[in-house]
């Protein structure tokens, strides 16, 4: 129970930090935009994503972390475009020609529909890199023994936060926003 609480607090702190970072760069408005549909898709894709990313963590840690944000963006884009069509799309559909290695470019170009050399694609790449580096710094501050069970769970929690951040960035890019709705109004 104590470890579960530790992982939960870590995830909460990381999410708060990344929301602040993204908000300061105009990618969020102080909180995550989210949907249970998107969370369910991450739960379905997480083990496949982790299998791909864990093998990359030592050589390309920023990519291993950041690509989860791109997965979140792709799933949010599908959710907006036609969820009945894309809800069951396999994780492998997110891979580029080189599999996991060019997943970011494949998602930006072929799912989000942005030119890789566009200003918007560049801004997305920059915020994903910044989020990954902030997450890496937080992981280092935890001073966890590398390749331990605890390190794996911290990495998994980090990936889930990155997925949420990516999904929220894409939802905002698509024009979604939170609005306060009055509860004392009557409708006829």
C-alpha positions in Angstrom: 0.0 0.0 0.0 2.8 2.4 0.8 4.5 1.8 -2.6 1.1 2.4 -4.3 0.8 5.7 -2.6 4.3 6.6 -3.5 3.7 5.9 -7.2 0.4 7.8 -7.1 2.0 10.9 -5.6 4.9 10.7 -8.1 2.4 10.5 -11.0 0.4 13.4 -9.6 3.5 15.6 -9.1 4.7 14.8 -12.6 1.3 15.6 -14.2 1.1 18.9 -12.4 4.6 19.8 -13.5 4.0 19.0 -17.1 0.6 20.7 -17.2 2.3 23.9 -15.9 5.1 23.5 -18.5 2.6 23.0 -21.3 0.4 25.8 -20.1 3.3 28.2 -20.0 3.9 27.5 -23.7 0.2 27.9 -24.7 -0.5 24.1 -25.2 -2.9 23.9 -22.2 -5.0 26.2 -20.1 -3.9 25.1 -16.7 -5.4 21.7 -16.7 -5.7 18.5 -18.7 -8.5 17.9 -21.2 -9.4 14.3 -20.9 -11.9 11.6 -21.7 -12.5 8.1 -20.2 -12.4 6.8 -23.8 -8.9 8.0 -24.2 -7.8 6.5 -20.8 -9.3 3.2 -21.8 -7.3 3.2 -25.1 -4.1 3.8 -23.1 -4.9 0.9 -20.8 -5.3 -1.3 -23.9 -2.1 0.0 -25.6 0.2 0.5 -22.7 1.8 -3.0 -22.6 2.6 -2.9 -26.3 4.0 0.6 -25.9 6.0 -0.3 -22.9 7.5 -3.3 -24.7 8.7 -1.0 -27.5 9.9 1.8 -25.2 11.7 -0.1 -22.5 14.2 -1.4 -25.0 15.0 2.3 -26.0 15.3 3.8 -22.5 19.1 3.4 -22.2 20.0 4.6 -25.7 17.2 7.1 -26.4 15.5 8.0 -23.0 13.8 11.2 -24.3 12.3 9.5 -27.2 11.2 6.5 -25.1 9.3 8.9 -22.9 8.1 11.5 -25.5 6.6 9.0 -27.9 3.9 8.3 -25.4 2.8 11.9 -25.8 2.6 11.4 -29.5 0.5 8.3 -29.0 -1.9 10.4 -26.8 -2.1 13.0 -29.6 -3.0 10.3 -32.2 -5.6 8.7 -30.0 -7.2 12.1 -29.2 -7.2 12.9 -33.0 -8.9 9.6 -33.8 -11.4 10.2 -31.0 -12.3 13.6 -32.5 -12.3 12.4 -36.1 -14.4 9.2 -35.9 -14.2 7.2 -32.7 -16.5 4.5 -33.9 -14.0 3.9 -36.7 -10.8 4.3 -34.8 -11.6 3.0 -31.2 -10.3 -0.4 -32.0 -7.3 0.6 -34.2 -4.3 -1.5 -33.1 -1.2 0.0 -31.5 0.8 -1.0 -34.5 -1.1 1.5 -36.7 0.9 4.2 -34.8 4.2 2.8 -36.0 6.0 4.5 -38.9 7.9 2.7 -41.7 10.7 2.1 -39.2 8.4 0.9 -36.5 8.8 2.6 -33.1 11.8 4.6 -34.3 9.8 7.0 -36.5 6.5 6.8 -34.7 6.6 10.6 -33.9 7.0 11.6 -37.5 4.3 9.1 -38.7 1.8 10.4 -36.2 2.5 14.1 -36.9 2.4 13.6 -40.7 0.0 10.8 -41.3 -2.5 11.0 -38.4 -2.4 14.7 -37.4 -2.0 15.7 -41.0 0.8 18.2 -40.4 3.8 18.8 -42.6 6.9 17.7 -40.8 8.6 21.1 -41.6 5.6 23.2 -40.5 5.8 25.6 -37.6 3.1 23.6 -35.7 5.0 20.3 -36.1 8.1 22.1 -34.8 6.3 23.5 -31.8 4.8 20.0 -31.0 8.3 18.4 -31.2 9.7 21.1 -29.0 7.1 20.7 -26.2 7.3 16.9 -26.3 11.1 17.1 -26.0 10.7 19.6 -23.1 8.1 17.4 -21.3 10.4 14.4 -21.8 13.4 16.2 -20.3 11.3 17.5 -17.4 10.1 13.9 -16.7 13.7 12.6 -16.9 14.8 15.2 -14.4 12.0 14.2 -12.1 12.9 10.5 -12.4 16.5 11.3 -11.6 15.4 13.2 -8.5 13.7 10.1 -7.3 17.1 8.4 -7.0 15.7 5.0 -7.9 18.0 2.1 -8.7 18.0 1.6 -12.5 16.5 -1.6 -13.9 14.7 -2.2 -10.6 11.0 -3.0 -10.3 10.5 0.4 -8.8 12.2 2.0 -11.8 9.9 0.1 -14.1 6.8 1.3 -12.3 8.0 4.9 -12.3 8.7 4.7 -16.0 5.2 3.2 -16.6 3.6 6.0 -14.6 5.6 8.6 -16.5 4.4 7.1 -19.8 0.8 7.3 -18.7 1.2 11.0 -17.8 2.9 11.7 -21.2 0.0 10.0 -23.0 -2.5 12.2 -21.1 -0.4 15.3 -21.8 -0.3 14.5 -25.5 -4.0 13.8 -25.7 -4.7 17.1 -23.9 -2.4 19.0 -26.3 -4.2 17.5 -29.3 -7.7 18.2 -27.9 -6.8 21.8 -27.3 -5.3 22.0 -30.8 -8.6 20.7 -32.1 -10.5 23.5 -30.3 -11.8 21.7 -27.2 -11.8 23.6 -23.9 -13.4 23.4 -20.5 -16.2 25.7 -19.7 -17.9 26.3 -16.5 -21.6 25.4 -16.7 -24.1 26.9 -14.4 -26.1 24.4 -12.4 -28.9 26.6 -11.3 -30.3 27.3 -14.8 -33.6 26.0 -15.9 -34.2 24.7 -19.4 -37.4 24.6 -21.3 
